[in-house]
């Protein structure tokens, strides 16, 4: 199993429509914070999450959050 890669040092803050999303857990996706399949062979799978209504969210890009896929501020301690 490969280690996660820090993809960013700030969350992606975005308003998302209700629906299903796949959050990149490995940090290798070129389409952060969403999965693009780059995890293949790493042993790290993306996280499926669903929103029941339109919502503004902060999605983690450091991949160290304890509240996947949402930012919990962990990135502040990585620098």
C-alpha positions as CSV (number, residue, x, y, z in Angstrom):
1,X,0.0,0.0,0.0
2,X,1.3,3.4,-0.9
3,X,1.2,6.5,1.3
4,X,-1.2,9.3,0.7
5,X,0.2,12.4,-1.0
6,X,-0.5,15.9,0.2
7,X,-2.3,17.5,-2.8
8,X,-2.8,20.9,-1.3
9,X,-2.4,23.0,1.9
10,X,-5.8,24.6,1.8
11,X,-9.3,23.1,1.4
12,X,-11.3,23.4,-1.8
13,X,-14.3,25.5,-0.8
14,X,-17.1,25.0,-3.2
15,X,-20.9,25.0,-3.5
16,X,-22.0,21.5,-4.7
17,X,-25.4,20.4,-6.0
18,X,-27.2,17.5,-4.4
19,X,-25.7,14.3,-5.7
20,X,-23.0,11.7,-5.5
21,X,-19.3,12.6,-5.5
22,X,-16.0,10.6,-5.3
23,X,-13.3,12.3,-3.1
24,X,-9.7,11.5,-3.9
25,X,-8.1,9.9,-0.8
26,X,-4.7,9.2,-2.3
27,X,-3.7,12.7,-3.3
28,X,-2.6,11.7,-6.8
29,X,-5.6,12.9,-8.8
30,X,-5.0,15.7,-11.3
31,X,-8.7,16.7,-10.7
32,X,-8.4,17.5,-7.0
33,X,-10.3,17.1,-4.8
34,X,-12.2,14.5,-6.9
35,X,-10.9,11.1,-8.0
36,X,-9.6,10.6,-11.5
37,X,-8.5,7.0,-11.1
38,X,-4.9,7.8,-10.3
39,X,-5.1,5.7,-7.1
40,X,-4.9,2.5,-9.2
41,X,-2.3,0.2,-7.7
42,X,-1.9,2.2,-4.5
43,X,-4.3,0.3,-2.3
44,X,-6.0,3.5,-1.5
45,X,-9.6,3.8,-2.6
46,X,-11.6,7.0,-3.2
47,X,-14.5,7.9,-0.8
48,X,-18.0,8.1,-2.1
49,X,-20.1,10.8,-0.5
50,X,-23.5,12.2,-1.1
51,X,-25.3,15.5,-0.5
52,X,-29.0,15.5,-0.2
53,X,-29.2,19.2,-1.0
54,X,-27.1,22.0,-2.5
55,X,-24.4,22.9,0.1
56,X,-21.2,24.9,0.4
57,X,-18.5,22.6,1.6
58,X,-14.7,22.7,2.3
59,X,-13.2,19.5,0.9
60,X,-9.8,18.4,2.3
61,X,-6.8,18.5,-0.1
62,X,-4.1,17.6,2.4
63,X,-5.6,14.1,2.8
64,X,-4.9,14.1,6.6
65,X,-8.4,15.1,7.9
66,X,-10.2,13.0,10.4
67,X,-13.6,14.1,8.9
68,X,-13.2,12.7,5.4
69,X,-13.9,14.2,2.9
70,X,-14.3,17.5,4.8
71,X,-11.6,19.8,6.0
72,X,-11.0,19.8,9.8
73,X,-8.0,22.2,9.8
74,X,-5.3,19.5,9.9
75,X,-3.5,21.2,7.0
76,X,-2.5,24.1,9.4
77,X,-0.1,21.7,11.2
78,X,1.5,20.3,8.1
79,X,3.7,23.3,7.3
